Amino acid sequence: MATQAIGILETKGLIALVQGTDAMLKSANVEVAGPMTGVGSALVSVTIRGDVAAVKSAIETGADSASQFGEVVSAHVIARPHEDTETVIPHSKPAAKRAAAK
């Protein structure tokens, strides 16, 4: 999947983030860019990537879902991020590579 956009969802509390992430992945053709990141003071965030429309839709759905279980601190989409932005985004191995590594 070519990265045309990234989205970041930040919540206060892990349960809200897990619920929001689940809703995002079910609602649009997006993938999680890396592991959940603990910011501190109960703030946690997740980054997704995909095409612009899918990321916008997923972030909106994820923020709505997460707000039912906790506080959404931030929900943001960056369309067509600069290639150097990749240096600060958490990365994870694609699912196929993780399965092969086991």
Secondary structure, DSSP 8 states (H G I E B T S, - for coil): ---SEEEEEEEESHHHHHHHHHHHHHHSSEEE-S--EEEETTEEEEEEEE-HHHHHHHHHHHHHHHHTTSEEEEEEEEES--GGGGGGS-----HHHHHHH-
